[in-house]
Amino acid sequence: MHEQLIHLLVTVLDLGGTFVFAISGAVAAARHRLDIFGVMVLAFAAGNAGGVTRDLLIGAVPPAAIANWTYVGISVLAGALVFFRDTIVTRMNHPVQWFDAVGLAFFAVSGTEKALVYGLNPLMAALLGMLTGIGGGMLRDVLVREIPVVLRADLYALAALAGAAVVVLAHLLEVSPLAGTLAGGLLCFALRYGAIRHGWHLPAARAGKALAEPSAPPKGEGREEP
């Protein structure tokens, strides 16, 4: 009964994360004026990249996103919703970021929980949960030629890792998986919410003056000889 509950919980979180990440991918595709095929491809890629990576790493093959048609159907539904009813989504401020935040929370906790089920040690399970959360957003941004948000100063990977750590802690304390995933997901989303609304971020690298400005050529160089 306990294993069935965890399996159901992971499946529901996976499908929810797939849907919201697929919407974020479809919105990004629409903003770059891709055709309907491009929207569907980006929706599927964003919605399933993290889960496929996780399943391959833990040996859950074939990955659920490929073995179960439901994942494809949800991705197509999200892409069609954005393509044909884009005004519903575009009314929101920063729709990609908000859907991305929800998907990040879903996948961070579901990835961690599934890794624990497959016997990974707690540290590796948390890291794999983080990877599951950030995978879809990274591929989405790369496909539309943007710097992945995980590489910027925003709280992104750290938010996913924090949510994953709560799931691992709940597992070690033998707390209910439902309570652990709920608390971890809420923490992950709260950190992303703060980053989006209030500008919470990690320190960013600053280029020194020597890197920011080209140095003047030494005296006697850079001139044409008479």
C-alpha positions as CSV (number, residue, x, y, z in Angstrom):
1,M,0.0,0.0,0.0
2,H,2.8,2.4,0.9
3,E,4.6,1.7,-2.4
4,Q,1.4,2.2,-4.4
5,L,0.9,5.5,-2.7
6,I,4.4,6.7,-3.6
7,H,4.0,5.5,-7.2
8,L,0.7,7.3,-7.5
9,L,2.2,10.5,-5.9
10,V,5.2,10.5,-8.3
11,T,3.0,9.9,-11.3
12,V,0.6,12.7,-10.4
13,L,3.5,15.1,-9.8
14,D,5.2,14.0,-13.0
15,L,2.1,14.6,-15.1
16,G,1.5,18.0,-13.5
17,G,5.1,19.0,-14.0
18,T,4.9,17.9,-17.6
19,F,1.9,20.0,-18.3
20,V,3.1,23.2,-16.8
21,F,6.6,22.9,-18.2
22,A,5.1,22.1,-21.6
23,I,3.1,25.3,-21.4
24,S,6.2,27.2,-20.6
25,G,7.9,25.6,-23.6
26,A,5.0,26.4,-25.9
27,V,4.9,30.0,-24.8
28,A,8.6,30.4,-25.4
29,A,8.1,28.9,-28.9
30,A,5.1,31.2,-29.6
31,R,7.2,34.3,-28.6
32,H,9.8,33.3,-31.1
33,R,7.1,32.9,-33.8
34,L,7.6,29.2,-34.4
35,D,5.0,27.3,-36.4
36,I,2.6,24.7,-34.8
37,F,5.1,21.9,-35.2
38,G,7.8,23.9,-33.5
39,V,5.4,24.8,-30.6
40,M,4.6,21.1,-30.1
41,V,8.3,20.0,-30.2
42,L,9.3,22.7,-27.7
43,A,6.3,21.8,-25.5
44,F,7.3,18.1,-25.4
45,A,11.0,18.9,-24.9
46,A,10.4,21.3,-22.0
47,G,7.8,19.0,-20.4
48,N,9.7,15.8,-20.5
49,A,13.5,16.5,-20.7
50,G,13.9,16.4,-16.9
51,G,11.9,13.3,-16.3
52,V,13.6,11.4,-19.2
53,T,17.1,12.3,-17.8
54,R,16.1,11.2,-14.4
55,D,14.7,7.8,-15.6
56,L,17.8,7.1,-17.7
57,L,20.1,7.8,-14.8
58,I,18.3,5.6,-12.3
59,G,17.7,2.8,-14.8
60,A,13.9,3.2,-15.1
61,V,13.8,2.3,-18.7
62,P,12.1,2.9,-21.0
63,P,11.5,6.4,-19.5
64,A,7.9,7.0,-18.5
65,A,7.6,9.9,-21.0
66,I,8.3,7.4,-23.8
67,A,6.6,4.3,-22.5
68,N,3.3,6.1,-21.5
69,W,1.4,7.9,-24.2
70,T,-0.2,10.1,-21.5
71,Y,2.9,12.3,-21.3
72,V,2.9,12.9,-25.0
73,G,-0.9,13.7,-24.9
74,I,-0.4,16.1,-22.1
75,S,2.4,17.9,-23.9
76,V,0.4,18.1,-27.1
77,L,-2.6,19.4,-25.1
78,A,-0.4,22.1,-23.5
79,G,1.0,23.1,-26.9
80,A,-2.4,23.3,-28.5
81,L,-3.8,25.4,-25.6
82,V,-1.0,27.9,-26.1
83,F,-1.2,27.9,-30.0
84,F,-4.9,28.2,-30.3
85,R,-5.8,30.0,-27.1
86,D,-2.7,32.0,-26.5
87,T,-4.6,35.0,-25.0
88,I,-5.5,32.9,-21.9
89,V,-1.8,32.5,-21.1
90,T,-0.4,35.8,-22.4
91,R,-2.7,37.8,-20.1
92,M,-0.4,36.8,-17.3
93,N,2.8,38.7,-16.4
94,H,5.9,36.6,-17.2
95,P,3.9,33.4,-18.1
96,V,7.1,31.4,-18.9
97,Q,8.6,32.2,-15.5
98,W,5.4,31.4,-13.5
99,F,4.7,28.1,-15.3
100,D,8.4,27.3,-15.0
101,A,8.3,27.9,-11.3
102,V,5.4,25.5,-10.8
103,G,7.0,22.8,-13.0
104,L,10.3,23.2,-11.1
105,A,8.6,22.5,-7.8
106,F,6.7,19.5,-9.2
107,F,9.7,17.9,-10.8
108,A,12.2,18.6,-8.0
109,V,10.1,16.7,-5.4
110,S,8.9,13.9,-7.8
111,G,12.4,13.3,-9.1
112,T,13.7,13.0,-5.5
113,E,11.0,10.7,-4.4
114,K,11.5,8.4,-7.4
115,A,15.2,8.4,-6.9
116,L,14.7,7.3,-3.3
117,V,12.3,4.5,-4.4
118,Y,15.1,3.2,-6.7
119,G,17.5,3.0,-3.8
120,L,19.7,6.0,-4.3
121,N,21.4,7.4,-1.2
122,P,19.8,10.6,0.1
123,L,22.5,13.0,-1.2
124,M,22.3,11.6,-4.8
125,A,18.5,11.6,-4.6
126,A,18.4,15.3,-3.8
127,L,20.9,16.1,-6.6
128,L,18.9,14.0,-9.0
129,G,15.7,15.8,-7.9
130,M,17.3,19.1,-8.7
131,L,18.5,17.9,-12.1
132,T,14.9,16.6,-12.8
133,G,13.6,20.1,-12.0
134,I,16.0,22.1,-14.1
135,G,16.3,19.8,-17.1
136,G,13.2,20.9,-19.0
137,G,13.9,24.7,-18.5
138,M,17.5,24.3,-19.6
139,L,16.5,22.5,-22.9
140,R,13.8,25.0,-23.6
141,D,16.1,27.9,-23.3
142,V,18.8,26.3,-25.3
143,L,16.4,25.5,-28.2
144,V,15.3,29.2,-28.4
145,R,18.9,30.4,-28.1
146,E,18.7,32.0,-24.7
147,I,21.0,31.7,-21.8
148,P,19.4,29.0,-19.5
149,V,17.9,30.6,-16.4
150,V,19.8,28.1,-14.3
151,L,23.1,29.8,-15.3
152,R,21.9,33.2,-14.4
153,A,21.9,34.7,-10.9
154,D,18.2,33.9,-10.2
155,L,17.3,31.4,-7.5
156,Y,16.6,28.4,-9.7
157,A,18.7,25.3,-9.2
158,L,19.1,26.3,-5.5
159,A,15.3,26.5,-5.1
160,A,15.0,23.0,-6.7
161,L,17.7,21.7,-4.4
162,A,16.0,23.1,-1.3
163,G,12.8,21.4,-2.2
164,A,14.5,18.2,-2.9
165,A,16.4,18.4,0.5
166,V,13.0,18.7,2.3
167,V,11.8,15.5,0.6
168,V,15.0,13.7,1.6
169,L,14.8,15.0,5.2
170,A,11.1,13.8,5.4
171,H,12.3,10.4,4.1
172,L,15.0,10.1,6.7
173,L,12.6,11.1,9.5
174,E,10.0,8.7,8.2
175,V,7.5,11.4,7.7
176,S,4.6,10.7,5.2
177,P,5.8,11.1,1.6
178,L,2.7,13.2,0.9
179,A,3.7,15.7,3.6
180,G,7.3,15.7,2.5
181,T,6.6,16.4,-1.1
182,L,4.0,19.0,-0.3
183,A,6.5,20.9,2.0
184,G,9.3,20.5,-0.5
185,G,7.2,21.7,-3.4
186,L,6.0,24.7,-1.5
187,L,9.5,25.7,-0.4
188,C,10.8,25.4,-4.0
189,F,7.9,27.5,-5.4
190,A,8.3,30.1,-2.6
191,L,12.0,30.6,-3.4
192,R,11.2,31.0,-7.1
193,Y,8.3,33.3,-6.3
194,G,10.7,35.5,-4.3
195,A,13.2,35.5,-7.2
196,I,10.5,36.5,-9.7
197,R,8.6,39.1,-7.7
198,H,11.2,40.5,-5.4
199,G,14.5,39.9,-7.3
200,W,16.1,37.4,-4.9
201,H,19.3,36.2,-6.5
202,L,22.7,34.9,-5.9
203,P,25.8,37.1,-6.4
204,A,26.6,37.5,-10.1
205,A,30.1,37.5,-11.5
206,R,31.5,41.0,-12.2
207,A,33.9,41.6,-15.0
208,G,36.9,43.7,-13.9
209,K,37.8,46.9,-15.6
210,A,40.5,45.1,-17.6
211,L,37.9,42.7,-18.9
212,A,35.1,45.2,-19.4
213,E,37.1,47.7,-21.4
214,P,39.6,46.9,-24.1
215,S,43.1,48.1,-23.1
216,A,44.7,50.8,-25.2
217,P,47.4,49.7,-27.5
218,P,51.0,50.3,-26.3
219,K,52.6,53.5,-27.5
220,G,53.8,53.1,-31.1
221,E,51.3,50.3,-31.9
222,G,48.1,50.6,-33.8
223,R,49.5,53.3,-36.1
224,E,50.3,53.0,-39.7
225,E,53.9,53.6,-40.6
226,P,54.3,56.7,-42.9
